[in-house]
Amino acid sequence: MKSYIHMEGIDACDVFRRCLVGLLCFLAVGIATIGADGGSESATECISKSSAIVSSSGICSDAKGSRRAYKYEIRSDGEHGTITPIDFLLVTVASNRTEGYRRFIRSAKYYNVPVKVLGMGEKWLGGNMNSVGGGYKVNLFLKELKKYKDNKEKIVMFTDRYSYDVVLTAGPDRIIEQFENFGARVLFSAERSCWPDESLASQYPTVSRGKRFLNSGGLIGYANDLYAVVSSSQLKDSDDDQLFYTKVYLNTELREKHKIQLDHKSEIFQNLNGAILEVELRFRGKEAYLQNTAYGTVPSVIHGNGPSKLIFNTLGNYLANAWNPQDGCVACLEDTLHLSDSNLKEGNYPTVLFAIFIEQATPFLEEFFHKLERQEYPKKRIHIFIHNSEEYHAKDVKKFVDEVEDEYASIKQIIPDDNIKEWHARNLAINHCSTINCDYFFNVDAVAHVDNPSTLINLIEQNRSVVGPMLTRPQKAWSNFWGALTADGFYARSMDYMEIVQNERRGLWNIPYISACYLINGTVIKNEETKPSYIRNLMDADMAFCQNMREKNIFMYVSNRLDYGHLINADNFDTSHLHNDLYQIFDNRWDWEQRYIHENYTENFNPNKTIAQPCPDVYWFPVITPRFCRELIEEMEHFGKWSDGSNQDERIEGGYEQVPTRDIHMNQIGMEKQWDHFLMEIVRPLQRRVYDGYTQPPRSLMNFVVRYKPDEQPFLRPHHDSSTYTINIALNTAKVDYEGGGCNFLRYNCSVVDTKLGWMLMHPGRLTHYHEGLPVTKGTRYIMISFVDP
């Protein structure tokens, strides 16, 4: 940006005044963007009118909202100097509106950059661009430049094809200022490698610092010089554009005549390929920008060329005010639908296919199905496709289908006997979506628990090609998405992964990999060029899907705008027991507690609540659910090896039991470690609540279920327990499942007979609480006993 001050014949005060006027006008007007309405109002009028509005970015807008760029020149012959418009245009080439293209256009609109798109809707003739090619975009650019071939003032910038890997981080004012600082007529972006012809490297001028070689992904210059450069020789549509521009630059005569330079230090153009380590995402207030720490520059055009596209997508989640620390996710609110607010009749809702995949034995499948049923969406607009490869879950699937088949539009099943592998089953589901003409494909694997009933409608309203809810294993960093990939396509941690997973940053995130739960827009499936496939060489189905989507330039997003649900850990699921979910306290504690811990358990810690005390120092707590009680009884009876009630017991050390019962120990059914964990995590907080000062972690060698029956062992004689304290949990219901029974504390002449299902008695074991088991007169009584700290 140049200002011209003629000092001769002007006194110091006048110089100061004129400089001040010029400075204020520069700050107020600056260099901005030409409005889309193409108004003809002069710069002087725009500034002089009282209705003129000066924006924070230095853009002059008239009352109608027209916005233009200006250069203010102070001269000795005018009170306010001369104000002349700066003619600026950004040109790109695109044949269709990809998501990357829309991201680029969004950034241009945010920074008020005028864009001319060439080739939209036309067939791409520049090759597949996997190696060389791209001459077609140069020829389109030449045709556009011909309109301005004699214009020495118009500044034209060009960014790469589609601009699907380009984002702007500044407006015309800054870009032009940066360009003018070079003193060049034409400026190309630069990179570290000489491509596509390495043999030309030696012909490049040497540079003391910075990137030596030309990159054709970004260039800027005055229109007449650009036209002369681009028209200096002919090239075919299939020729390589970068090689063409390289030869132009290496032509000394052309380079000097048109003052062609390279942006060696990424002052305007930042090519990310080979330069990831030299850039850093930063925030200035609400504004995200990219700092080149190697050269101390802040580039205005970010280009995710070559293998850097995935890192570029991560940066694109923030740049151009897509996300900022104050407002959060701004881009999340753009291009969305509003089904829930539209008073849409149920019959007019989009058609959705639930594609459910059970590819391994998975705990808590019952809850998985219930949560899908609870989705707040018209069921008659939902079709269901189920692939179950596990015979173990055949009954669960049948039960679900029998319960809901009349509620949904249709249900199609692939059962284990069909012997269809996961890859092919997923492709069949995609084809089924096409057959029923679905508008959305909702993939839900059995490990994905969609806890939020609004998940489906929220994903639809987000209106993206592929978008999934962020799901994590509770209290873990394991999620259903990857923020980055290694060079060979496997998991890598992105710079912001932990902030996203821990919900420190909420928003909508462009990511390279998603699994378990996601929504695919039907338009992607109906287009043969973008139709998903789960097969690619020998890759796992999820890896193949994501790789194929990336190659088709289909963006995948994960949303943590809300809490949507969580993941089940099925990696070590043992199905050798009767009730296998009962053993999942380690791997899936959150789900285990939801199913098995009493709904009033947390009330035990209410400081305003008095803990029940039916006898002195005997406390009563609601602890486990009736389902836990039933399943534990069934697990014991399924095992079936009850002790004989004699004093001889090989299960315990020494082989002698002084006060024997008919029982089965927890270690006999493989639940000893789980029960020890139960004592530590569930029982110990209750013990500390009532036995203040006793802080020793619980240790129990005797954990067992006792069975009392009139014709087997109806009672237990008076005794002390070999424990510091004992817990006694009622596993079935007095006066319903049995009559009689209970526990009598002889010293206090106090009995607890009306025990409550799932409630736990806690009492001291030695010395004070001498007690007996009262006779059961009818039915069968079951209790769970632990002698803690013997």
C-alpha positions in Angstrom: 0.0 0.0 0.0 1.6 3.3 -1.1 0.9 6.8 -0.1 2.5 9.7 -2.0 3.4 12.8 0.0 5.0 15.7 -1.8 6.9 17.7 0.8 8.0 20.7 -1.3 6.1 24.0 -0.5 4.2 22.6 2.4 4.8 23.8 6.0 5.2 21.3 8.8 1.7 21.8 10.2 0.2 21.2 6.8 2.3 18.1 6.4 1.1 16.8 9.7 -2.5 17.7 8.9 -2.4 16.0 5.6 -0.6 12.9 7.0 -3.2 12.7 9.7 -6.1 13.0 7.3 -4.4 10.4 5.1 -3.8 8.0 8.0 -7.4 8.3 9.3 -8.8 7.8 5.8 -6.6 4.8 5.3 -7.6 3.3 8.6 -11.3 4.0 7.9 -11.4 3.0 4.3 -8.4 0.8 3.8 -8.5 -1.7 1.0 -11.7 -3.7 0.9 -13.8 -5.8 -1.4 -16.0 -4.8 -4.2 -19.7 -5.4 -3.4 -21.6 -8.0 -5.2 -24.2 -5.5 -6.3 -21.7 -3.8 -8.5 -22.8 -0.3 -7.6 -21.3 2.7 -9.4 -21.1 5.2 -6.6 -17.7 6.9 -6.5 -15.2 6.4 -3.7 -15.4 10.1 -2.8 -19.2 9.8 -2.4 -18.9 6.7 -0.3 -16.6 8.4 2.1 -18.2 11.8 2.2 -21.8 10.6 2.7 -22.9 10.7 6.3 -24.6 7.4 5.7 -21.2 5.7 4.9 -20.4 3.0 7.4 -16.8 2.0 8.3 -16.5 -1.6 9.3 -13.9 -3.0 11.7 -12.0 -4.5 8.8 -11.6 -1.2 7.1 -14.2 -1.8 4.5 -16.2 1.2 3.2 -19.9 0.5 2.8 -22.5 2.8 1.5 -26.1 2.9 2.8 -27.0 0.1 0.3 -24.3 -2.1 1.6 -22.0 -1.9 -1.4 -18.4 -2.6 -0.4 -15.3 -1.6 -2.4 -11.6 -1.5 -2.2 -9.8 1.9 -2.3 -6.3 3.3 -2.3 -5.9 6.7 -0.7 -3.1 8.9 -2.1 -2.2 12.2 -0.5 -0.9 14.7 -3.0 -0.1 18.4 -2.7 -2.9 19.5 -5.0 -5.9 18.3 -2.9 -7.4 18.9 0.5 -8.1 15.2 0.9 -5.8 13.8 -1.7 -6.9 11.4 -4.4 -9.1 8.3 -3.7 -9.1 5.7 -6.4 -10.8 2.3 -6.4 -8.6 -0.8 -6.4 -9.8 -3.5 -8.8 -9.3 -6.9 -7.3 -10.7 -10.3 -8.3 -10.0 -13.9 -7.2 -10.4 -16.5 -9.9 -10.7 -20.2 -9.4 -11.8 -23.2 -11.5 -14.5 -25.7 -10.4 -16.8 -28.0 -12.3 -19.0 -29.0 -9.3 -19.8 -27.7 -5.9 -17.9 -30.0 -3.6 -17.9 -29.5 0.1 -14.3 -28.3 -0.2 -15.4 -25.8 -2.7 -18.2 -24.6 -0.4 -15.7 -24.2 2.4 -13.6 -22.0 0.1 -16.5 -19.9 -0.9 -17.5 -19.5 2.7 -14.1 -18.1 3.6 -14.2 -15.7 0.6 -17.6 -14.4 1.7 -16.4 -14.1 5.3 -13.5 -11.9 4.2 -15.6 -10.1 1.5 -13.4 -11.4 -1.4 -15.0 -11.2 -4.8 -14.7 -14.6 -6.6 -15.1 -15.6 -10.2 -15.6 -19.3 -10.7 -14.7 -20.8 -14.1 -16.0 -24.0 -15.6 -18.9 -24.6 -13.2 -21.2 -27.3 -14.5 -18.8 -28.1 -17.4 -16.9 -31.4 -17.9 -13.4 -31.3 -16.4 -10.9 -31.8 -19.2 -7.6 -31.5 -17.3 -6.9 -35.2 -16.5 -7.4 -36.9 -13.2 -4.8 -34.8 -11.4 -3.3 -37.8 -9.6 0.0 -37.1 -11.1 0.4 -34.4 -13.8 -2.4 -32.5 -15.6 -4.4 -29.3 -15.1 -3.7 -27.5 -18.3 -7.4 -27.1 -18.7 -7.6 -24.7 -15.8 -4.8 -22.5 -17.2 -6.7 -22.3 -20.5 -9.9 -21.2 -18.7 -7.9 -18.7 -16.7 -6.4 -17.3 -19.9 -9.8 -16.9 -21.4 -10.9 -14.9 -18.4 -7.7 -12.8 -18.3 -8.2 -11.8 -21.9 -11.0 -9.5 -20.7 -8.4 -7.5 -18.7 -5.3 -7.9 -20.9 -4.7 -4.2 -21.1 -5.5 -3.4 -17.5 -2.4 -2.4 -15.6 -4.1 -1.7 -12.3 -6.5 -4.7 -11.9 -5.1 -7.2 -9.4 -6.1 -10.8 -10.1 -5.4 -13.8 -7.8 -5.8 -17.4 -8.8 -6.2 -20.4 -6.5 -6.1 -24.1 -7.3 -8.8 -26.1 -9.1 -12.1 -26.4 -7.1 -10.2 -24.6 -4.3 -11.4 -27.7 -2.3 -8.1 -27.5 -0.5 -7.9 -23.7 -0.1 -9.1 -21.4 2.6 -8.7 -17.7 2.8 -7.7 -16.0 6.1 -7.7 -12.4 5.0 -9.6 -9.9 2.9 -8.5 -8.0 -0.2 -7.0 -5.1 1.9 -4.4 -7.3 3.5 -3.7 -9.5 0.5 -3.1 -6.4 -1.7 -0.9 -4.8 0.9 1.1 -8.0 1.2 1.4 -8.3 -2.6 2.5 -4.6 -3.1 5.2 -5.1 -0.5 6.9 -7.5 -2.8 7.3 -4.9 -5.6 6.4 -7.7 -8.1 4.0 -7.7 -11.0 3.4 -11.4 -10.7 3.8 -13.6 -7.6 3.6 -17.4 -7.4 3.4 -19.5 -4.2 6.4 -21.6 -3.4 7.3 -25.0 -1.9 10.4 -27.0 -1.0 10.2 -29.6 -3.7 10.7 -29.3 -7.4 7.8 -30.9 -9.1 6.9 -32.4 -11.6 10.3 -32.3 -13.2 13.1 -32.5 -10.6 15.7 -32.1 -13.3 14.8 -28.4 -13.5 15.8 -27.7 -9.9 19.3 -26.6 -10.8 17.9 -23.9 -13.1 16.1 -22.1 -10.2 17.7 -19.0 -8.8 19.2 -19.7 -5.4 17.6 -18.2 -2.3 19.3 -17.5 1.0 16.2 -18.3 3.1 12.9 -19.7 2.2 11.3 -22.1 -0.3 13.0 -22.2 -3.6 10.5 -23.8 -6.0 7.3 -22.7 -7.7 3.9 -24.0 -6.8 1.0 -23.3 -9.2 -1.7 -23.6 -6.5 -1.7 -19.9 -5.9 -0.6 -16.8 -7.9 -1.4 -13.1 -7.9 -0.5 -10.3 -10.2 -1.6 -7.4 -12.3 -4.0 -8.4 -15.1 -1.9 -7.3 -18.1 1.2 -9.0 -16.8 -0.7 -12.2 -15.9 -2.2 -12.3 -19.4 1.2 -11.9 -21.0 2.6 -14.7 -18.8 -0.3 -17.1 -19.3 -0.4 -16.5 -23.0 3.4 -16.7 -23.5 3.0 -20.3 -24.9 0.3 -22.7 -25.7 -0.5 -25.9 -23.7 -3.0 -28.7 -24.0 -5.8 -29.2 -21.5 -4.2 -32.4 -20.3 -0.7 -30.8 -20.0 0.7 -30.1 -16.5 -0.1 -26.6 -15.3 2.8 -26.5 -12.7 5.3 -27.5 -15.4 4.0 -24.8 -17.6 4.4 -22.1 -15.0 7.8 -23.4 -14.0 9.1 -23.0 -17.5 7.7 -19.4 -17.5 9.5 -18.6 -14.3 12.7 -20.2 -15.4 12.6 -18.0 -18.6 14.9 -15.2 -17.4 13.5 -12.7 -20.0 9.9 -13.3 -18.9 10.8 -13.3 -15.3 12.6 -10.0 -15.4 10.1 -8.3 -17.9 7.1 -9.1 -15.7 8.9 -8.9 -12.4 7.9 -12.5 -11.5 8.7 -13.5 -8.0 8.1 -16.5 -5.7 6.6 -16.2 -2.2 9.6 -17.8 -0.6 8.6 -17.2 3.0 4.8 -17.8 2.7 3.9 -14.2 3.2 0.7 -14.6 1.2 0.5 -18.3 0.1 1.1 -21.1 2.6 1.4 -24.5 0.9 1.2 -27.1 3.7 2.8 -30.0 1.9 6.2 -30.5 3.6 5.5 -27.5 5.8 3.2 -28.8 8.6 5.9 -28.3 11.3 6.4 -24.7 10.4 2.8 -23.5 11.0 0.8 -23.1 14.1 -2.9 -22.4 14.6 -3.4 -19.3 16.8 -6.2 -17.1 17.9 -6.2 -13.3 18.1 -9.3 -12.6 20.1 -12.1 -14.4 18.1 -10.0 -14.6 14.9 -8.2 -17.8 14.1 -5.1 -17.5 11.9 -2.1 -19.5 10.8 1.3 -18.4 12.0 4.4 -19.5 10.0 6.8 -19.8 12.9 9.8 -20.5 10.5 9.6 -17.2 8.8 7.5 -15.1 11.2 4.8 -14.5 8.6 1.0 -14.7 8.7 -0.1 -16.0 5.3 -3.5 -15.1 3.8 -4.1 -18.1 1.5 -3.8 -21.6 3.0 -3.4 -24.4 0.5 -3.6 -28.1 1.6 -1.7 -29.5 -1.3 -0.6 -33.1 -1.7 -0.7 -35.3 1.4 -1.3 -32.4 3.7 -5.1 -32.3 3.0 -6.0 -34.1 6.2 -4.1 -31.6 8.3 -5.6 -28.9 6.2 -9.1 -30.1 7.0 -8.3 -30.0 10.7 -7.2 -26.4 10.3 -10.2 -25.6 8.2 -12.4 -26.4 11.3 -11.2 -23.1 12.7 -10.1 -20.8 10.0 -12.3 -18.1 8.5 -14.2 -17.9 11.8 -15.5 -21.5 11.5 -14.8 -21.9 15.3 -13.6 -19.5 17.9 -13.1 -19.6 21.6 -15.8 -17.1 22.4 -18.6 -18.1 20.1 -17.7 -21.8 19.6 -18.7 -23.4 16.4 -20.0 -20.7 14.0 -20.0 -22.9 10.9 -22.2 -25.4 12.7 -25.2 -23.0 12.3 -24.7 -22.6 8.6 -26.4 -24.6 5.8 -28.6 -26.4 8.3 -32.2 -27.8 8.1 -35.0 -27.2 10.6 -37.3 -30.3 10.6 -38.3 -29.9 14.2 -39.4 -26.3 13.7 -41.2 -26.7 10.4 -44.6 -28.2 11.5 -43.9 -31.0 9.0 -46.5 -33.7 8.9 -45.1 -37.1 9.9 -45.8 -38.5 6.4 -43.6 -35.9 4.9 -40.5 -36.6 7.0 -37.4 -37.8 5.1 -37.1 -41.6 4.8 -34.4 -43.1 6.9 -32.8 -46.5 6.8 -31.5 -47.8 10.2 -28.6 -50.0 9.2 -27.8 -52.1 12.3 -24.7 -54.2 12.4 -23.9 -56.9 15.1 -20.5 -58.1 14.1 -19.3 -59.5 17.4 -20.8 -60.6 20.7 -21.7 -57.3 22.4 -22.8 -56.7 26.0 -25.9 -54.6 26.8 -27.5 -55.2 23.4 -31.0 -55.0 25.0 -30.4 -51.4 25.9 -28.9 -50.7 22.5 -32.2 -51.7 20.8 -34.3 -49.7 23.4 -32.3 -46.5 22.7 -32.9 -46.9 18.9 -36.6 -47.3 19.6 -36.6 -44.1 21.6 -35.3 -41.9 18.7 -37.7 -39.0 18.3 -38.6 -39.6 14.7 -41.7 -41.0 13.0 -41.3 -44.8 13.0 -43.2 -45.2 9.8 -40.6 -43.2 8.0 -37.9 -45.6 9.2 -36.9 -48.8 7.5 -34.6 -51.2 9.4 -31.8 -53.4 8.0 -30.1 -55.8 10.4 -27.0 -57.8 9.9 -26.4 -60.2 12.8 -23.3 -62.4 12.4 -23.4 -63.7 16.0 -25.6 -66.7 16.8 -25.2 -65.7 20.5 -27.5 -62.7 19.7 -30.1 -64.5 17.6 -32.7 -64.5 20.5 -32.0 -60.8 21.2 -32.6 -59.8 17.6 -35.7 -61.9 17.3 -37.1 -60.4 20.5 -36.5 -56.9 19.2 -38.0 -57.6 15.7 -41.1 -59.3 17.2 -41.7 -56.3 19.4 -41.3 -53.6 16.8 -42.0 -55.0 13.4 -45.5 -53.5 13.1 -44.2 -50.0 14.2 -41.6 -49.5 11.4 -42.0 -49.2 7.6 -40.1 -52.4 7.0 -37.5 -54.7 8.5 -34.9 -56.7 6.5 -32.7 -59.2 8.3 -29.5 -61.0 7.5 -29.0 -63.8 10.0 -25.9 -65.8 11.0 -26.9 -68.8 8.9 -26.8 -66.6 5.8 -23.0 -66.5 6.2 -22.6 -63.1 4.7 -19.4 -61.3 5.7 -19.4 -57.8 7.1 -18.0 -56.1 4.1 -20.7 -57.4 1.8 -23.4 -57.0 4.3 -22.6 -53.3 4.6 -22.7 -52.9 0.8 -26.0 -54.7 0.7 -27.3 -52.2 3.2 -26.2 -49.3 1.0 -27.9 -51.0 -2.0 -31.1 -51.5 0.1 -31.1 -47.8 0.9 -31.1 -47.2 -2.9 -33.9 -49.7 -3.4 -36.2 -48.1 -1.0 -35.1 -44.6 -2.2 -34.1 -43.6 1.3 -33.1 -40.0 2.0 -30.7 -40.9 4.8 -28.7 -44.0 5.8 -28.1 -44.2 9.6 -25.3 -46.7 10.3 -25.4 -48.0 13.9 -23.1 -50.7 15.1 -24.1 -52.6 18.2 -21.3 -51.0 20.2 -22.8 -47.5 19.6 -25.4 -46.6 22.3 -27.4 -43.6 21.1 -28.5 -42.3 24.5 -29.9 -38.9 23.2 -33.4 -39.4 21.7 -32.8 -36.4 19.5 -29.6 -37.7 17.9 -31.1 -38.7 14.5 -33.0 -35.5 13.9 -30.1 -33.4 15.0 -27.8 -35.2 12.5 -30.3 -34.7 9.7 -30.7 -31.0 10.5 -26.9 -30.6 10.4 -27.2 -31.3 6.7 -23.8 -32.7 5.8 -22.8 -35.5 3.5 -21.5 -37.8 6.3 -21.9 -36.8 9.9 -21.8 -38.8 13.1 -22.4 -38.1 16.8 -19.2 -38.2 18.9 -19.3 -41.3 21.0 -16.7 -42.3 23.6 -16.1 -45.1 26.0 -17.1 -43.5 29.3 -14.1 -41.9 31.1 -11.8 -42.9 28.3 -10.2 -41.2 25.3 -11.4 -44.0 23.0 -13.9 -42.6 20.5 -15.6 -43.4 17.2 -13.5 -40.9 15.2 -9.8 -40.2 14.5 -8.6 -36.6 14.2 -5.6 -37.5 12.1 -4.0 -40.4 10.3 -0.5 -41.8 10.0 1.2 -42.0 6.6 -0.1 -45.6 6.2 -3.7 -44.7 7.1 -4.0 -45.7 10.7 -4.8 -43.7 13.9 -2.9 -40.6 14.8 -3.8 -38.0 17.4 -4.7 -34.6 16.0 -3.7 -31.4 17.8 -7.2 -30.9 19.1 -8.3 -34.5 19.7 -8.3 -34.4 23.5 -10.0 -31.1 23.7 -12.8 -32.5 21.4 -13.1 -35.8 23.2 -13.2 -34.2 26.6 -15.8 -31.6 25.3 -13.5 -28.7 26.0 -14.3 -27.7 22.5 -17.7 -28.4 21.1 -18.6 -28.2 17.5 -18.7 -29.9 14.1 -15.4 -31.3 13.1 -14.1 -32.4 9.7 -12.2 -35.6 10.4 -10.6 -38.4 8.3 -12.2 -41.4 9.9 -15.5 -42.2 11.6 -17.0 -45.5 12.6 -19.8 -47.2 14.6 -22.5 -44.5 14.2 -23.0 -42.0 11.4 -25.6 -40.6 9.0 -25.0 -40.6 5.2 -27.0 -38.2 3.1 -29.0 -40.1 0.4 -27.6 -37.8 -2.3 -24.2 -39.3 -1.7 -25.6 -42.8 -2.2 -27.7 -42.0 -5.3 -24.7 -40.6 -7.1 -22.6 -43.4 -8.6 -19.5 -41.3 -8.4 -19.8 -40.9 -4.7 -21.7 -44.0 -3.7 -20.0 -45.5 -0.5 -18.3 -48.9 -0.6 -17.0 -50.9 2.3 -14.6 -53.0 0.2 -11.0 -51.9 -0.6 -8.3 -54.5 -1.0 -8.0 -56.3 2.4 -8.9 -53.4 4.6 -11.4 -53.6 7.4 -14.8 -52.4 6.4 -14.6 -49.2 8.4 -11.2 -48.3 7.1 -12.2 -49.1 3.5 -15.3 -46.9 3.8 -13.4 -43.9 5.1 -10.6 -44.3 2.6 -13.1 -44.5 -0.3 -14.9 -41.4 1.0 -11.7 -39.4 1.3 -10.7 -40.3 -2.3 -14.1 -39.2 -3.5 -13.6 -35.8 -1.7 -16.6 -36.5 0.5 -16.1 -34.8 3.9 -16.8 -36.7 7.0 -17.8 -34.9 10.2 -18.2 -35.7 13.9 -20.4 -33.6 16.1 -20.1 -33.1 19.8 -22.4 -30.1 19.9 -24.5 -32.1 22.3 -24.0 -35.3 24.3 -25.2 -38.0 22.1 -24.2 -41.3 23.6 -21.3 -43.6 24.3 -19.5 -46.7 23.1 -19.6 -50.2 24.5 -16.3 -52.1 25.0 -16.9 -55.5 23.5 -13.2 -56.4 23.0 -13.0 -58.9 25.9 -16.7 -60.0 26.2 -16.8 -63.5 27.7 -20.0 -65.3 26.7 -19.3 -68.5 28.7 -21.7 -67.7 31.5 -25.5 -67.6 31.7 -25.8 -63.9 32.3 -22.7 -62.5 30.7 -23.5 -58.8 31.1 -23.4 -59.4 34.9 -19.7 -59.7 34.7 -19.1 -56.3 32.8 -18.4 -54.1 35.8 -14.8 -53.6 34.6 -15.1 -53.1 30.8 -18.5 -51.3 30.8 -19.0 -49.9 34.3 -21.3 -47.1 33.2 -23.8 -49.5 31.5 -23.4 -52.0 34.3 -24.4 -49.5 36.9 -27.3 -48.3 34.8 -28.7 -51.8 34.7 -27.7 -53.2 38.1 -27.3 -50.4 40.6 -30.4 -49.5 42.6 -32.1 -46.3 41.4 -31.9 -44.8 44.9 -28.3 -45.7 45.6 -27.1 -42.1 45.4 -29.7 -41.1 48.0 -27.5 -43.0 50.5 -25.1 -40.0 50.3 -27.7 -37.3 50.8 -26.6 -35.4 53.9 -30.2 -34.6 54.7 -31.2 -38.3 54.6 -31.0 -40.5 57.7 -29.7 -43.9 56.9 -32.1 -46.7 58.0 -30.9 -48.5 61.2 -33.3 -51.4 62.0 -31.0 -52.6 64.9 -28.1 -50.9 66.8 -25.2 -50.4 64.4 -27.0 -52.4 61.7 -27.5 -50.2 58.6 -29.8 -50.7 55.6 -29.0 -49.4 52.1 -30.7 -49.8 48.7 -27.8 -51.1 46.6 -28.7 -53.3 43.6 -31.7 -53.8 41.2 -34.2 -56.6 41.2 -32.6 -57.7 37.9 -29.2 -58.1 39.4 -30.8 -60.2 42.2 -32.6 -62.4 39.7 -29.7 -62.9 37.4 -27.3 -63.7 40.2 -29.7 -66.3 41.6 -30.1 -67.8 38.1 -26.3 -67.8 37.6 -25.9 -69.7 40.8 -28.6 -72.2 40.1 -27.2 -72.6 36.5 -23.8 -73.5 38.1 -25.7 -75.8 40.5 -22.8 -77.0 42.7 -24.2 -76.0 46.1 -22.2 -77.0 49.2 -23.7 -79.8 51.3 -23.9 -77.8 54.5 -21.4 -79.9 56.4 -18.3 -78.7 58.3 -16.0 -80.2 55.7 -15.3 -77.6 52.9 -12.4 -78.0 50.6 -13.1 -74.6 49.1 -11.7 -72.7 52.1 -8.3 -72.7 53.7 -7.9 -75.5 56.2 -11.0 -77.3 54.7 -13.2 -76.8 57.8 -16.2 -74.5 58.1 -17.3 -73.9 61.7 -20.8 -72.6 60.8 -21.6 -74.1 57.4 -24.3 -73.0 55.0 -25.6 -74.3 51.7 -23.8 -71.9 49.4 -21.8 -71.2 46.2 -18.8 -69.0 46.3 -18.3 -66.2 43.8 -14.9 -67.6 42.7 -16.7 -70.8 41.7 -18.7 -68.9 39.0 -15.7 -66.7 38.0 -17.0 -63.5 39.6 -14.5 -63.0 42.5 -12.6 -60.1 40.9 -15.8 -58.4 39.9 -17.2 -58.7 43.4 -14.0 -57.4 45.0 -14.4 -54.4 42.7 -18.0 -54.1 43.8 -17.0 -54.0 47.4 -14.4 -51.3 46.7 -16.4 -49.0 44.5 -20.0 -49.6 45.7 -19.9 -50.9 49.2 -16.9 -49.0 50.6 -18.4 -45.5 50.2 -21.4 -46.7 52.2 -19.2 -48.2 54.9 -17.4 -44.8 55.3 -20.7 -43.1 55.5 -21.8 -45.0 58.6 -18.5 -46.2 60.2 -16.6 -43.0 60.4 -12.9 -43.3 60.9 -12.6 -46.8 59.4 -10.7 -46.2 56.1 -9.1 -49.5 55.3 -9.9 -50.7 51.8 -12.2 -53.8 51.8 -10.7 -57.2 51.5 -12.8 -60.3 51.6 -11.9 -64.0 51.3 -15.5 -65.2 51.7 -18.1 -64.0 49.2 -21.0 -66.3 48.6 -24.7 -66.8 48.0 -26.6 -68.7 50.6 -29.7 -70.7 49.9 -32.2 -71.5 52.7 -35.0 -74.1 52.1 -37.2 -75.8 54.7 -36.2 -79.3 53.5 -32.5 -78.5 53.0 -31.1 -75.9 55.5 -33.9 -73.7 56.9 -31.8 -71.7 59.4 -28.3 -70.9 60.7 -27.3 -71.3 64.4 -26.0 -68.3 66.4 -22.5 -67.3 65.5 -20.0 -64.4 65.0 -18.8 -63.7 61.5 -15.2 -63.8 60.7 -15.1 -60.2 59.6 -14.7 -56.6 60.7 -18.0 -56.0 59.1 -20.4 -58.1 57.1 -22.8 -57.3 54.2 -25.9 -59.2 53.7 -28.0 -58.5 50.5 -31.5 -59.8 50.0 -31.7 -61.4 46.6 -35.4 -62.2 46.7 -38.6 -61.0 48.5 -39.9 -62.0 51.9 -43.6 -63.1 52.0 -43.5 -63.5 48.2 -40.7 -65.9 47.4 -40.5 -67.4 50.8 -42.0 -67.2 54.3 -40.1 -66.9 57.6 -36.4 -66.1 57.5 -34.5 -63.0 58.6 -31.6 -62.2 60.8 -31.8 -62.0 64.6 -29.1 -60.1 66.7 -29.3 -61.8 70.0 -27.4 -59.3 72.1 -29.9 -56.6 71.1 -32.9 -58.8 70.9 -33.5 -57.3 67.5 -34.6 -59.0 64.3 -34.7 -57.9 60.7 -37.3 -60.0 59.0 -39.0 -58.0 56.3 -35.9 -57.7 54.2 -36.1 -55.6 51.0 -35.1 -56.9 47.6 -31.7 -55.5 46.6 -31.2 -53.8 50.0 -28.0 -54.5 51.9 -27.6 -54.9 55.6 -24.2 -53.9 57.0 -23.2 -54.8 60.5 -20.0 -55.5 62.6 -18.9 -59.1 62.4 -16.9 -59.9 65.5 -17.6 -59.5 69.2 -20.7 -57.3 69.3 -23.2 -58.6 66.8 -23.8 -62.3 67.7 -26.6 -63.3 65.3 -28.5 -66.2 63.8 -30.4 -66.9 60.6 -34.1 -67.4 61.4 -35.9 -70.5 60.0 -37.5 -70.4 56.5 -40.8 -72.2 56.6 -41.8 -72.1 53.0 -40.2 -71.4 49.6 -36.5 -70.5 49.1 -34.5 -67.6 50.4 -31.3 -66.4 48.8 -28.9 -63.9 50.3 -25.5 -62.6 49.2 -22.9 -62.5 51.9 -19.4 -61.0 52.2 -17.1 -61.1 55.2 -15.1 -57.9 54.8 -11.6 -57.6 56.4 -11.4 -61.0 58.2 
